Amino acid sequence: MSELAKEIENVRFTPVRLREGYDMNQVDQALDALVEAARRGEALGPLVSTIRFARVRWREGYDLDEVDAFLEKISGVRPPAPEPAPMQASGTPQVITERPGLLERIFGPRKGGSGGSW
């Protein structure tokens, strides 16, 4: 087995939570594909340039910088930036509408604007 394939198989990334990271399953699958390509003696740059990972925040993921640095190291190619957020048909970004808080849902809107009593 090539040294590069061994290096890819043995790499470990720091798991992160509550901050953005790459989806662990997607990274692991990509690493498996890279190991197979390295064993066949293929150039890894073209394969790395096509890899896209979903970003996760509320579940465990791999540290973004560590994964990007490793992929750059083994291929000499900087991984592409993630896709921008989806747009609505009108071309405007989707907006998250504010939901009323618990007290407002129970007691209704505050009287007199913000800071007023119920």
Sine and cosine of phi, psi and omega as CSV:
sin_phi,cos_phi,sin_psi,cos_psi,sin_omega,cos_omega
0.00,0.00,0.62,-0.78,-0.03,-1.00
-0.94,0.34,0.41,-0.91,0.03,-1.00
-0.88,0.47,-0.61,0.79,0.00,-1.00
-0.90,0.44,-0.68,0.73,0.03,-1.00
-0.89,0.46,-0.65,0.76,0.04,-1.00
-0.89,0.46,-0.68,0.73,0.00,-1.00
-0.88,0.48,-0.68,0.74,0.01,-1.00
-0.91,0.41,-0.68,0.74,0.01,-1.00
-0.89,0.46,-0.56,0.83,-0.10,-0.99
-1.00,-0.06,-0.05,1.00,-0.04,-1.00
-0.92,0.39,0.59,-0.81,0.06,-1.00
-0.74,-0.67,0.69,-0.72,0.01,-1.00
-0.92,-0.40,0.47,-0.88,0.02,-1.00
-0.95,0.30,0.82,-0.57,0.10,-0.99
-0.96,0.29,0.63,-0.78,0.03,-1.00
-0.81,-0.59,0.48,-0.87,0.10,-1.00
-0.69,-0.73,0.45,-0.89,0.05,-1.00
0.89,0.46,0.17,0.99,0.21,-0.98
-0.61,-0.79,0.34,-0.94,-0.13,-0.99
-0.90,0.44,0.69,-0.72,0.07,-1.00
-0.56,-0.83,0.13,-0.99,0.05,-1.00
-1.00,0.05,0.58,-0.81,0.05,-1.00
-0.83,0.56,0.85,-0.52,-0.09,-1.00
-0.88,0.48,-0.68,0.73,-0.03,-1.00
-0.89,0.45,-0.66,0.75,0.00,-1.00
-0.91,0.41,-0.65,0.76,0.03,-1.00
-0.90,0.44,-0.71,0.70,0.00,-1.00
-0.88,0.48,-0.65,0.76,0.04,-1.00
-0.91,0.42,-0.66,0.75,0.02,-1.00
-0.90,0.43,-0.64,0.77,0.03,-1.00
-0.90,0.45,-0.63,0.78,0.06,-1.00
-0.87,0.49,-0.69,0.73,0.03,-1.00
-0.90,0.43,-0.62,0.78,0.02,-1.00
-0.92,0.39,-0.61,0.79,0.05,-1.00
-0.88,0.48,-0.73,0.69,0.00,-1.00
-0.89,0.47,-0.67,0.74,0.02,-1.00
-0.91,0.42,-0.64,0.77,0.01,-1.00
-0.91,0.41,-0.62,0.78,0.04,-1.00
-0.90,0.45,-0.56,0.83,0.02,-1.00
-0.99,0.16,-0.10,0.99,0.01,-1.00
0.99,0.16,0.30,0.95,-0.01,-1.00
-0.98,0.21,0.46,-0.89,0.12,-0.99
-0.94,0.35,0.71,-0.71,-0.06,-1.00
-1.00,0.03,-0.36,0.93,-0.03,-1.00
-0.80,0.60,-0.78,0.63,0.00,-1.00
-0.88,0.47,-0.59,0.81,0.02,-1.00
-0.94,0.35,-0.70,0.71,0.00,-1.00
-0.88,0.47,-0.60,0.80,-0.06,-1.00
-0.92,0.40,-0.28,0.96,0.01,-1.00
-0.99,-0.13,-0.12,0.99,-0.08,-1.00
-0.97,0.24,0.73,-0.69,0.10,-1.00
-0.75,-0.67,0.72,-0.69,0.03,-1.00
-0.89,-0.45,0.63,-0.77,0.15,-0.99
-0.96,0.29,0.54,-0.84,0.05,-1.00
-0.99,-0.17,0.64,-0.77,0.00,-1.00
-0.84,-0.55,0.46,-0.89,0.03,-1.00
-0.76,-0.65,-0.63,0.78,-0.12,-0.99
-0.99,-0.11,0.13,0.99,0.14,-0.99
-0.65,-0.76,0.24,-0.97,-0.10,-0.99
-0.90,0.44,0.68,-0.73,0.05,-1.00
-0.60,-0.80,0.04,-1.00,0.04,-1.00
-1.00,-0.08,0.57,-0.82,0.02,-1.00
-0.82,0.57,0.83,-0.56,-0.06,-1.00
-0.85,0.53,-0.76,0.65,-0.09,-1.00
-0.91,0.42,-0.62,0.78,0.01,-1.00
-0.91,0.42,-0.70,0.71,0.00,-1.00
-0.90,0.44,-0.74,0.67,-0.01,-1.00
-0.87,0.50,-0.69,0.73,-0.01,-1.00
-0.90,0.44,-0.65,0.76,0.00,-1.00
-0.91,0.41,-0.71,0.70,0.00,-1.00
-0.88,0.47,-0.63,0.78,0.04,-1.00
-0.90,0.43,-0.65,0.76,-0.02,-1.00
-0.89,0.46,-0.72,0.70,-0.09,-1.00
-0.98,0.19,-0.29,0.96,-0.08,-1.00
-0.87,-0.49,-0.37,0.93,-0.11,-0.99
0.97,0.24,0.15,0.99,-0.04,-1.00
-0.86,-0.51,0.76,-0.65,0.06,-1.00
-0.97,0.25,0.80,-0.60,0.04,-1.00
-0.87,0.49,0.60,-0.80,-0.02,-1.00
-0.92,0.39,0.42,-0.91,0.04,-1.00
-0.92,0.38,0.46,-0.89,0.02,-1.00
-0.91,0.41,0.38,-0.93,0.03,-1.00
-0.91,0.42,0.57,-0.82,0.07,-1.00
-0.93,0.37,0.26,-0.97,0.00,-1.00
-0.86,0.52,0.54,-0.84,-0.01,-1.00
-0.89,0.46,0.53,-0.85,0.00,-1.00
-0.95,-0.30,0.44,-0.90,0.10,-0.99
-0.97,0.26,0.19,-0.98,-0.02,-1.00
-0.84,0.54,-0.49,0.87,-0.03,-1.00
-0.97,0.25,-0.16,0.99,-0.01,-1.00
1.00,0.00,0.07,1.00,0.02,-1.00
-0.98,-0.18,0.53,-0.85,0.00,-1.00
-0.88,0.47,0.52,-0.85,0.06,-1.00
-0.94,0.35,0.61,-0.79,-0.05,-1.00
-0.91,-0.41,0.69,-0.72,0.08,-1.00
-1.00,0.05,0.83,-0.56,-0.01,-1.00
-0.99,0.10,0.61,-0.79,-0.03,-1.00
-0.97,0.25,0.74,-0.67,0.06,-1.00
-0.99,-0.13,0.55,-0.84,0.04,-1.00
-0.91,0.42,0.53,-0.85,0.03,-1.00
-0.95,0.32,0.08,-1.00,-0.06,-1.00
-0.86,0.51,-0.75,0.66,-0.03,-1.00
-0.89,0.45,-0.62,0.78,0.00,-1.00
-0.93,0.38,-0.57,0.82,0.04,-1.00
-0.94,0.34,-0.54,0.84,-0.02,-1.00
-0.99,0.17,-0.75,0.66,-0.14,-0.99
-0.97,-0.23,-0.10,1.00,-0.04,-1.00
1.00,0.01,0.04,-1.00,-0.04,-1.00
-0.90,0.43,0.48,-0.88,0.04,-1.00
-0.92,0.39,0.52,-0.85,0.07,-1.00
-1.00,-0.02,0.68,-0.73,0.05,-1.00
0.99,0.14,0.35,0.94,0.05,-1.00
0.99,0.17,-0.33,-0.94,-0.06,-1.00
-0.95,0.32,0.57,-0.82,0.03,-1.00
1.00,0.09,-0.16,0.99,0.01,-1.00
-0.98,0.19,0.16,-0.99,0.02,-1.00
-0.99,-0.10,0.25,-0.97,0.02,-1.00
-0.99,0.12,0.00,0.00,0.00,0.00
